[in-house]
């Protein structure tokens, strides 16, 4: 049996990636809130301009604190990552996260990325094990994995990486239509689409064993937004 853990210094790169992703997402959401606040004709524009600096500061403060908390949680998860390989199985364990165990006989694919990370998939579930580029004793690990099956090389980013920002803008656009527009056709299309997407996201998070329990619990808060979208959609569609 052989165990591998992430390098302690490897979290610095992950922390940098989190910040790089968070900054543009924060700016997009702030712009969205700004547009929403000025789009309603019933809202006093002068008053909005006066409170905008306070609102922007509050939002940025909330996001900065969220990023700080997220980094602390991710560091605990990163440091607790343990990959165990024995003669029969590969097991990934992580703090407060469901354990993933694959029998070696069931492994159907091992993907190696251009940066040296690995993704292990089996033929009995949709679960997968992700191995960071910052894993210890990487050469030894690669030899052990190479004995299980031939690597599938991947030099491109996952399609999700390319769709992240367009998807955020699309979802925010649907929200803007639901909360601002009085066009029943647009609201009637956007409301169900937005609700379906949020429900799909919730189910995906709950089923994915690579999300920790805190993230899974936090995802239940999305039902507040889901109920809000459903309520506003029904209200606007029933208006004469």
Buried (B, 14 or more C-beta within 10 A) or exposed (E): EEEBBBBEEBBEEBBEEBEEBBEEEBEBBBEBBBEBBEEEEEEEEEEBEEEBEEBEEEBEEEBEEEBEEBBEBBBBBBBBBBBBBEEEBBBBBBBBBBEBBBEBEEBEBBBBBEEEBBBBBBEEEEBBBBBBBBBBBBEEBBEBBEEBEEBEEBEEEEEEEEEBEEEBEBBBEBBBBBBBBEEEEBBBBBBBBBBEBBEEEBEEBEEBBBBBEEBBEEBEEBEEEBEEBBEBBEEBEEEE
